[in-house]
Amino acid sequence: MQVAYTPAEIAAMVGAQRSVGTTAQTIRDIASLTAARAGDLSFLGNAKYRSQVAGSAASVLLLPLDYVGEPRPDQVLLFVENPSVALARVCARIAQALWPKPAPGIHPSAVVAATARIHATAHVGPLCVVEDGVTIGPGSLLQASVFVGRDARIGEGCWVMPGCVIAAGCSLANRVQLQPGVVIGADGFGYEFVKGRHEKIPQIGVVAIEDDVEIGANSTIDRARFSRTVVGEGTKIDNLVQVAHNVVIGKHCILCSQVGISGSTTLEDYVILGGQAGVGGHITLGKGTKAGGRAGIATSTEPGSYLNGNPAIPYMLERRIAVLQQRLPDLFKRVAALEKAPE
């Protein structure tokens, strides 16, 4: 990294409640507790690594308020409410220094329709295409090779990274982040089998992405067959996620990598889906539902459900069954021995 912060600057960034120790080092990098060296910042984000703190050579350590211990020579301990959140704040400052936003304006190589309305503080990068009727709000940033289709709308403070597509009529609200390769508004996958052929159902709806949503690289949010596909406020979507047509995702949901959601399904607020979880169509996952990785969910769930397995069943039941499965070979041996025993 090409940054340098004093321990006092780090303490101010994270709102440290207490500081112990001194160091003459300037912080130039971040490392794990065991890999850290002089000039590094490290943190205790998981209690199971507590034993590694005393031996860490980091110059500055972010520690929870209940940690008991003394610093090494030339080392500062900063006590914060949540070390992981504190580190995120430091990383945010570093990101601003490493990747500053480009100046407002339209790159000469961009193709922008005359009817597009682009705020004076927005930036449209090289090789972007912005079609008729598009609106781009204050402070939004389109990096290279972004396509924005006819009548699409991008709100305030959005960050659209290289190679993204925002198709015709679709909208991003405010402070939305799209990682490289995201496609918003591709056709939903809809066909009717008519006289021996798959006849395409026109997909004439749109996609609406609400405030503070982040969508990971190469994820796809399909346009609705009619009406809207919706991703609710504050929802975070990992890489390689597929959201089908007319899906409605509530507020502050988490979808991990390679999740797939079939059409016309509703996720209520605060749903969490582990990696590669699959969700069937035309069902509702109740508020706060959690599903483990590779779970297969085919039926609606009650609020607060915790599921695992394929087909998905309550988590603790699935764990019990998994333990019993490991005992099946011995059970079969016992059954076979009983069958051979004389009566």
DRENDREN-707869 format. One line per 4 residues: number of its first residue (from 1); their letters; for each residue x negated, y negated, z negated of C-alpha. Coordinates in Angstrom, 2 decimals. Layout:
N
NUM = a = X,Y,Z; ... $
# end
This chain:
343
1 = mqva = 0.00,0.00,0.00; -1.16,-3.55,0.64; 0.26,-5.07,-2.53; -1.17,-6.08,-5.87 $
5 = ytpa = 0.68,-6.84,-9.12; -0.54,-7.59,-12.63; 0.91,-5.62,-15.56; 2.72,-8.80,-16.62 $
9 = eiaa = 4.36,-9.06,-13.20; 5.42,-5.41,-13.41; 6.86,-6.01,-16.88; 8.88,-8.96,-15.58 $
13 = mvga = 10.20,-6.98,-12.60; 11.49,-4.13,-14.76; 12.66,-6.19,-17.74; 10.45,-4.28,-20.15 $
17 = qrsv = 11.76,-4.40,-23.72; 8.38,-3.67,-25.26; 4.75,-3.51,-24.14; 1.83,-1.74,-25.82 $
21 = gtta = -1.83,-1.86,-24.78; -3.90,-3.92,-22.35; -5.65,-3.40,-19.03; -7.73,-5.47,-16.67 $
25 = qtir = -6.52,-3.40,-13.71; -4.29,-4.71,-10.93; -1.56,-2.31,-9.81; -2.02,-1.33,-6.15 $
29 = dias = -0.26,2.02,-5.88; 2.30,4.38,-7.45; 1.56,8.00,-8.36; 2.87,10.90,-10.42 $
33 = ltaa = 1.71,11.27,-14.01; -0.88,13.90,-13.14; -2.14,12.38,-9.89; -2.38,8.78,-11.11 $
37 = ragd = -5.73,7.01,-11.38; -6.91,3.59,-12.50; -4.95,0.92,-10.65; -1.84,3.11,-10.35 $
41 = lsfl = 1.65,2.73,-11.78; 3.43,5.86,-13.02; 6.60,6.68,-14.93; 8.36,9.29,-17.02 $
45 = gnak = 11.61,9.94,-15.16; 12.28,13.46,-16.42; 11.91,14.60,-20.01; 10.32,17.90,-19.00 $
49 = yrsq = 7.18,15.97,-17.97; 6.83,14.22,-21.33; 3.76,16.26,-22.23; 1.92,14.84,-19.20 $
53 = vags = 2.13,11.23,-20.37; -0.72,11.37,-22.89; -3.17,12.67,-20.30; -2.16,10.35,-17.46 $
57 = aasv = -4.86,8.03,-16.16; -2.34,5.50,-14.78; -3.09,1.90,-15.69; 0.58,1.14,-16.33 $
61 = lllp = 3.25,3.62,-17.41; 7.02,3.08,-17.46; 8.43,4.99,-20.43; 11.84,5.45,-22.09 $
65 = ldyv = 12.56,3.55,-25.27; 12.41,6.67,-27.42; 8.90,7.70,-26.33; 6.43,7.94,-29.20 $
69 = gepr = 2.73,7.65,-28.37; -0.22,5.33,-27.99; -1.86,4.11,-24.79; -5.27,5.25,-23.63 $
73 = pdqv = -8.05,2.67,-23.36; -7.43,0.20,-20.52; -3.78,1.26,-20.25; -0.40,-0.45,-20.74 $
77 = llfv = 2.81,1.28,-21.78; 6.01,-0.51,-20.75; 9.18,0.63,-22.53; 12.40,0.37,-20.52 $
81 = enps = 15.92,1.72,-20.76; 15.63,3.88,-17.63; 12.13,4.41,-16.16; 13.49,5.74,-12.85 $
85 = vala = 15.66,2.67,-12.33; 12.73,0.46,-13.37; 10.49,2.10,-10.77; 13.19,1.56,-8.15 $
89 = rvca = 13.09,-2.17,-8.89; 9.33,-2.21,-8.41; 9.70,-0.30,-5.15; 12.31,-2.79,-3.96 $
93 = riaq = 9.85,-5.63,-4.49; 7.13,-3.66,-2.69; 9.49,-2.95,0.21; 10.14,-6.67,0.60 $
97 = alwp = 6.40,-7.28,0.77; 5.62,-4.42,3.16; 8.59,-4.80,5.51; 9.73,-8.42,5.50 $
101 = kpap = 12.83,-9.16,7.58; 12.08,-10.74,10.94; 13.08,-14.29,11.65; 16.66,-14.97,12.79 $
105 = gihp = 17.28,-14.95,16.51; 17.71,-12.75,19.56; 14.73,-11.00,21.12; 14.22,-11.86,24.80 $
109 = savv = 14.57,-8.21,25.83; 17.98,-7.78,24.16; 21.09,-7.72,26.34; 23.84,-9.73,24.66 $
113 = aata = 27.26,-10.39,26.18; 28.33,-14.01,26.47; 31.43,-13.35,24.36; 29.48,-11.83,21.45 $
117 = riha = 29.42,-13.96,18.28; 26.10,-13.64,16.48; 25.50,-15.70,13.35; 22.53,-18.04,13.49 $
121 = tahv = 20.87,-16.23,10.56; 21.18,-12.75,12.09; 18.41,-10.97,14.01; 18.88,-8.88,17.16 $
125 = gplc = 15.72,-6.93,17.94; 14.07,-5.80,21.17; 16.04,-3.70,23.66; 19.31,-3.99,21.75 $
129 = vved = 22.59,-4.01,23.67; 25.49,-6.07,22.27; 28.69,-5.84,24.29; 31.70,-8.14,24.74 $
133 = gvti = 33.64,-9.28,21.69; 31.08,-8.12,19.11; 30.75,-10.06,15.85; 27.51,-9.94,13.82 $
137 = gpgs = 27.57,-11.67,10.43; 25.09,-13.77,8.43; 21.72,-12.25,7.63; 22.34,-8.96,9.41 $
141 = llqa = 19.38,-7.25,11.05; 19.46,-5.06,14.14; 16.10,-3.44,14.79; 14.97,-2.11,18.16 $
145 = svfv = 17.23,-0.25,20.59; 20.50,-0.61,18.72; 23.72,-0.33,20.75; 26.80,-2.22,19.57 $
149 = grda = 29.93,-1.46,21.59; 32.76,-3.69,22.69; 34.70,-5.45,19.90; 32.63,-3.84,17.14 $
153 = rige = 32.11,-5.85,13.96; 29.07,-6.05,11.70; 29.42,-7.96,8.45; 26.99,-9.87,6.26 $
157 = gcwv = 23.55,-8.59,5.25; 23.67,-5.30,7.16; 20.49,-3.48,8.18; 20.79,-1.33,11.32 $
161 = mpgc = 17.58,0.57,12.03; 16.19,1.67,15.41; 18.22,3.84,17.73; 21.59,3.47,16.03 $
165 = viaa = 24.91,3.38,17.88; 27.95,1.47,16.66; 30.59,2.34,19.23; 33.46,0.24,20.53 $
169 = gcsl = 35.93,-1.06,17.97; 34.07,0.27,14.93; 33.12,-1.88,11.96; 30.52,-2.23,9.24 $
173 = anrv = 31.52,-4.36,6.26; 28.80,-6.07,4.18; 25.35,-4.86,3.13; 25.63,-1.59,5.04 $
177 = qlqp = 22.40,0.24,5.85; 22.10,2.66,8.76; 18.89,4.70,8.98; 17.43,5.50,12.43 $
181 = gvvi = 19.61,7.46,14.82; 22.96,7.06,13.07; 25.97,7.26,15.38; 29.15,5.50,14.27 $
185 = gadg = 32.18,6.18,16.44; 31.35,9.08,18.72; 34.46,10.96,19.86; 36.05,13.27,17.35 $
189 = fgye = 35.99,16.95,18.32; 39.56,17.52,19.43; 40.98,19.93,22.03; 44.23,21.74,22.77 $
193 = fvkg = 44.21,25.16,24.44; 46.52,24.76,27.43; 47.00,27.44,30.11; 43.65,29.06,29.48 $
197 = rhek = 41.64,25.84,29.25; 40.43,23.53,26.47; 42.09,20.20,27.19; 40.44,17.19,25.56 $
201 = ipqi = 42.52,15.12,23.14; 41.63,11.43,23.61; 40.08,9.93,20.50; 41.39,6.37,20.42 $
205 = gvva = 40.91,5.43,16.76; 37.95,3.70,15.10; 35.51,4.04,12.20; 35.50,1.61,9.25 $
209 = iedd = 32.43,1.55,6.99; 33.03,-0.41,3.77; 30.67,-2.53,1.64; 27.31,-1.21,0.36 $
213 = veig = 27.41,2.10,2.22; 24.10,3.72,3.21; 23.94,6.40,5.91; 20.88,8.59,6.50 $
217 = anst = 19.00,9.32,9.69; 20.81,11.13,12.50; 24.10,11.36,10.65; 27.31,11.02,12.65 $
221 = idra = 30.66,9.52,11.70; 33.25,10.37,14.37; 35.98,7.98,15.47; 39.53,8.88,14.57 $
225 = rfsr = 41.95,10.58,16.94; 44.18,7.62,16.00; 43.99,5.10,13.16; 40.67,5.16,11.24 $
229 = tvvg = 37.89,7.32,9.90; 36.82,5.62,6.65; 33.69,5.66,4.49; 34.44,3.95,1.19 $
233 = egtk = 32.56,1.28,-0.71; 29.22,2.28,-2.20; 29.14,5.79,-0.72; 25.69,7.17,0.07 $
237 = idnl = 25.21,9.67,2.89; 21.98,11.62,3.42; 20.37,12.65,6.72; 22.04,14.97,9.24 $
241 = vqva = 25.56,14.73,7.83; 28.62,15.24,10.06; 31.89,13.48,9.22; 34.72,14.42,11.57 $
245 = hnvv = 37.65,12.41,12.91; 40.22,10.92,10.53; 38.23,11.85,7.44; 38.72,9.39,4.57 $
249 = igkh = 35.85,9.21,2.09; 36.46,7.31,-1.13; 34.25,4.99,-3.13; 30.81,5.90,-4.47 $
253 = cilc = 30.65,9.42,-3.10; 27.37,11.27,-2.48; 26.94,13.53,0.56; 23.61,15.34,0.67 $
257 = sqvg = 21.77,16.51,3.75; 23.58,18.63,6.34; 27.00,18.36,4.74; 29.81,18.90,7.24 $
261 = isgs = 33.37,17.64,6.73; 36.15,18.79,9.04; 38.85,16.54,10.42; 41.63,14.82,8.46 $
265 = ttle = 40.15,15.68,5.09; 40.19,13.21,2.18; 37.45,12.85,-0.41; 38.64,10.82,-3.36 $
269 = dyvi = 36.26,8.56,-5.29; 33.01,9.86,-6.83; 32.91,13.19,-4.99; 29.43,14.79,-4.78 $
273 = lggq = 28.59,17.44,-2.17; 25.28,19.31,-2.30; 23.18,20.01,0.77; 24.78,22.07,3.55 $
277 = agvg = 28.16,22.14,1.81; 30.99,22.65,4.27; 34.50,21.25,3.81; 37.50,22.53,5.75 $
281 = ghit = 40.04,20.31,7.46; 43.31,18.79,6.22; 42.51,19.17,2.51; 41.87,16.76,-0.38 $
285 = lgkg = 38.95,16.89,-2.80; 40.09,15.31,-6.05; 38.31,12.44,-7.74; 34.93,13.43,-9.16 $
289 = tkag = 34.79,16.86,-7.51; 31.25,18.29,-7.39; 30.10,21.12,-5.13; 26.71,22.83,-5.07 $
293 = grag = 24.52,23.31,-2.03; 25.95,25.52,0.74; 29.36,25.64,-0.94; 32.21,26.45,1.42 $
297 = iats = 35.38,24.58,0.44; 38.54,25.65,2.22; 41.27,24.44,-0.15; 42.11,21.24,-1.98 $
301 = tepg = 40.56,20.68,-5.40; 41.76,19.16,-8.65; 40.04,16.02,-9.96; 36.83,16.81,-11.80 $
305 = syln = 36.38,20.26,-10.22; 32.86,21.74,-10.24; 32.39,24.35,-7.51; 29.75,26.61,-6.07 $
309 = gnpa = 29.47,29.51,-3.63; 31.11,30.46,-0.35; 34.02,30.60,-0.63; 33.71,27.97,-3.33 $
313 = ipym = 34.93,28.94,-6.80; 34.46,27.30,-10.23; 30.76,26.85,-10.90; 30.45,28.85,-14.12 $
317 = lerr = 32.44,31.76,-12.65; 30.18,31.78,-9.59; 27.08,31.83,-11.82; 28.46,34.77,-13.83 $
321 = iavl = 29.19,36.68,-10.65; 25.67,35.96,-9.37; 24.20,37.46,-12.56; 26.41,40.53,-12.29 $
325 = qqrl = 25.44,41.04,-8.64; 21.84,41.52,-9.72; 22.96,44.38,-11.94; 24.85,46.21,-9.19 $
329 = pdlf = 21.94,48.52,-8.13; 21.58,49.84,-11.70; 25.35,50.19,-11.98; 25.49,52.30,-8.81 $
333 = krva = 22.68,54.51,-10.12; 24.62,55.08,-13.31; 27.79,55.90,-11.36; 25.87,58.33,-9.14 $
337 = alek = 24.34,60.02,-12.20; 27.79,60.37,-13.78; 29.17,61.95,-10.58; 26.37,64.53,-10.58 $
341 = ape = 26.70,65.39,-14.26; 28.40,68.70,-15.06; 31.94,68.38,-16.30 $
# end
